[in-house]
């Protein structure tokens, strides 16, 4: 009877060892599998830039001016503001660029971005959704002082880039995509 008890105890010990080994493997493997690789971040960046540029161009075709170039009809969303840009792309708008929450005969355009402005997918502004606006003939590029901005946008030309000085897998700077 003693041998029988020892054999069961040994099986239980083996089971505990196997569970501990699986636990250690999971603790090592899961964080590595769940973190985004640089290639994933670059793919997300290319997709997000494409979505933003398409929305900006569609808005321009419907209105004849770029989002943010004119005010959105609220006090905080005057011309050249982040609020005007965000409202004009995420709400219904009329021909003058004023916004409404619901469509009607006048507010028949948009919304152009249903999920809102995407968060920056790359460092150093990963997770930031804000916008740094420029005007005139300024070409949008990385702005080190705009720490809360994931994107740099020229409201007069419609050009938008990610607010990052990082480099992609091809060696090109992210803000040149």
C-alpha positions as CSV (number, residue, x, y, z in Angstrom):
1,X,0.0,0.0,0.0
2,X,2.9,2.3,0.7
3,X,4.1,2.0,-2.9
4,X,0.7,2.9,-4.2
5,X,0.6,6.1,-2.1
6,X,4.1,7.0,-3.1
7,X,3.3,6.6,-6.8
8,X,0.2,8.9,-6.4
9,X,2.3,11.5,-4.6
10,X,4.9,11.3,-7.2
11,X,2.3,11.9,-9.9
12,X,1.0,14.9,-8.0
13,X,4.5,16.3,-7.7
14,X,5.1,15.8,-11.4
15,X,1.8,17.6,-12.1
16,X,2.8,20.6,-9.9
17,X,6.2,20.8,-11.7
18,X,4.5,20.8,-15.1
19,X,2.1,23.5,-14.1
20,X,5.0,25.6,-12.8
21,X,6.9,25.2,-16.0
22,X,3.8,26.2,-18.1
23,X,3.4,29.2,-15.8
24,X,7.0,30.3,-16.4
25,X,6.7,29.9,-20.1
26,X,3.4,31.9,-20.2
27,X,5.0,34.6,-18.1
28,X,7.8,34.9,-20.6
29,X,5.9,34.5,-23.8
30,X,2.6,36.4,-23.3
31,X,4.2,39.9,-22.9
32,X,6.3,39.4,-26.0
33,X,3.4,38.2,-28.1
34,X,1.1,41.0,-26.9
35,X,3.4,43.9,-27.4
36,X,3.3,45.5,-30.9
37,X,6.3,45.1,-33.0
38,X,7.8,48.0,-34.9
39,X,6.4,46.6,-38.1
40,X,2.9,46.6,-36.6
41,X,3.3,50.2,-35.4
42,X,4.4,51.2,-38.9
43,X,1.5,49.4,-40.5
44,X,-0.9,51.2,-38.1
45,X,0.8,54.5,-38.9
46,X,0.4,54.0,-42.7
47,X,-3.3,53.1,-42.2
48,X,-4.0,56.0,-39.9
49,X,-2.3,58.6,-42.1
50,X,-4.2,57.2,-45.1
51,X,-7.6,57.4,-43.3
52,X,-6.9,60.9,-42.1
53,X,-5.8,62.1,-45.6
54,X,-8.9,60.5,-47.2
55,X,-11.2,62.2,-44.7
56,X,-9.5,65.6,-45.2
57,X,-9.8,65.2,-49.0
58,X,-13.5,64.2,-48.8
59,X,-14.2,67.1,-46.6
60,X,-12.4,69.4,-49.1
61,X,-14.4,68.0,-52.0
62,X,-17.7,68.6,-50.2
63,X,-16.9,72.0,-48.8
64,X,-14.3,73.7,-51.0
65,X,-12.0,74.3,-48.0
66,X,-10.1,72.1,-45.5
67,X,-11.3,71.1,-42.1
68,X,-10.2,73.7,-39.5
69,X,-9.8,76.4,-42.1
70,X,-13.1,78.0,-41.1
71,X,-14.8,77.8,-37.8
72,X,-17.2,75.0,-36.9
73,X,-19.9,77.3,-35.4
74,X,-19.0,77.1,-31.7
75,X,-17.1,79.5,-29.5
76,X,-14.2,77.2,-29.0
77,X,-14.0,76.0,-32.6
78,X,-12.9,79.1,-34.5
79,X,-10.8,79.1,-37.7
80,X,-7.4,77.4,-37.3
81,X,-8.3,75.4,-34.2
82,X,-8.0,71.8,-33.3
83,X,-11.6,71.9,-32.1
84,X,-12.8,73.0,-35.6
85,X,-10.8,70.3,-37.3
86,X,-12.1,67.5,-34.9
87,X,-15.7,68.7,-35.0
88,X,-15.8,69.1,-38.8
89,X,-14.5,65.6,-39.4
90,X,-16.5,63.8,-36.7
91,X,-19.9,65.5,-36.9
92,X,-22.4,66.4,-39.6
93,X,-21.7,69.7,-41.3
94,X,-23.3,72.2,-43.6
95,X,-21.8,73.9,-46.6
96,X,-20.2,76.6,-44.4
97,X,-18.5,74.1,-42.1
98,X,-20.9,74.6,-39.1
99,X,-21.5,71.3,-37.3
100,X,-24.5,69.5,-35.8
101,X,-25.0,66.2,-34.0
102,X,-27.8,65.0,-36.3
103,X,-28.2,65.3,-40.0
104,X,-30.9,67.3,-41.7
105,X,-31.3,69.1,-45.1
106,X,-28.6,71.7,-44.3
107,X,-26.3,69.5,-42.2
108,X,-26.0,66.7,-44.8
109,X,-22.2,66.2,-45.0
110,X,-20.1,63.8,-43.0
111,X,-19.2,62.5,-40.5
112,X,-15.8,61.8,-42.2
113,X,-14.2,60.0,-39.2
114,X,-16.7,57.9,-37.2
115,X,-14.0,56.7,-34.7
116,X,-12.5,60.2,-34.1
117,X,-9.0,61.2,-34.6
118,X,-6.8,58.1,-34.3
119,X,-4.1,58.0,-31.7
120,X,-0.5,58.3,-32.8
121,X,0.8,54.7,-33.1
122,X,4.6,55.5,-32.9
123,X,7.0,57.0,-30.4
124,X,7.6,59.6,-29.1
125,X,3.9,60.6,-29.2
126,X,2.4,57.1,-29.1
127,X,-1.2,57.3,-27.8
128,X,-1.6,61.0,-28.3
129,X,-4.6,62.2,-30.4
130,X,-4.0,65.9,-30.3
131,X,-3.2,68.1,-33.2
132,X,-0.6,70.8,-33.7
133,X,-1.9,73.2,-36.4
134,X,0.2,75.3,-38.7
135,X,-0.8,77.6,-41.5
136,X,0.5,79.4,-44.5
137,X,3.0,77.5,-46.6
138,X,4.5,75.7,-43.6
139,X,5.1,72.0,-44.4
140,X,4.0,69.9,-41.5
141,X,6.8,68.0,-39.7
142,X,7.8,66.8,-36.3
143,X,7.3,69.6,-33.6
144,X,9.3,68.7,-30.5
145,X,7.5,71.3,-28.3
146,X,4.0,69.9,-29.2
147,X,4.2,67.1,-26.6
148,X,0.4,66.4,-26.6
149,X,0.0,66.4,-30.3
150,X,0.1,63.1,-32.2
151,X,-0.4,64.8,-35.5
152,X,0.8,68.0,-37.3
153,X,-1.7,69.5,-39.7
154,X,-1.7,72.5,-42.0
155,X,-5.3,73.8,-42.2
156,X,-4.6,75.8,-45.3
157,X,-3.1,73.1,-47.4
158,X,-4.7,70.0,-45.9
159,X,-1.3,68.3,-45.3
160,X,-1.1,66.1,-42.3
161,X,1.8,64.0,-40.8
162,X,2.5,62.1,-37.6
163,X,4.3,64.1,-34.9
164,X,7.3,61.8,-34.7
165,X,11.0,62.0,-35.5
166,X,11.3,58.2,-35.5
167,X,12.4,56.1,-38.4
168,X,10.5,53.4,-40.2
169,X,11.9,50.0,-41.3
170,X,12.8,51.5,-44.7
171,X,14.9,54.2,-43.0
172,X,12.5,57.0,-43.8
173,X,11.3,59.4,-41.1
174,X,7.8,58.7,-39.9
175,X,6.8,62.4,-40.5
176,X,7.7,62.0,-44.2
177,X,5.0,59.3,-44.8
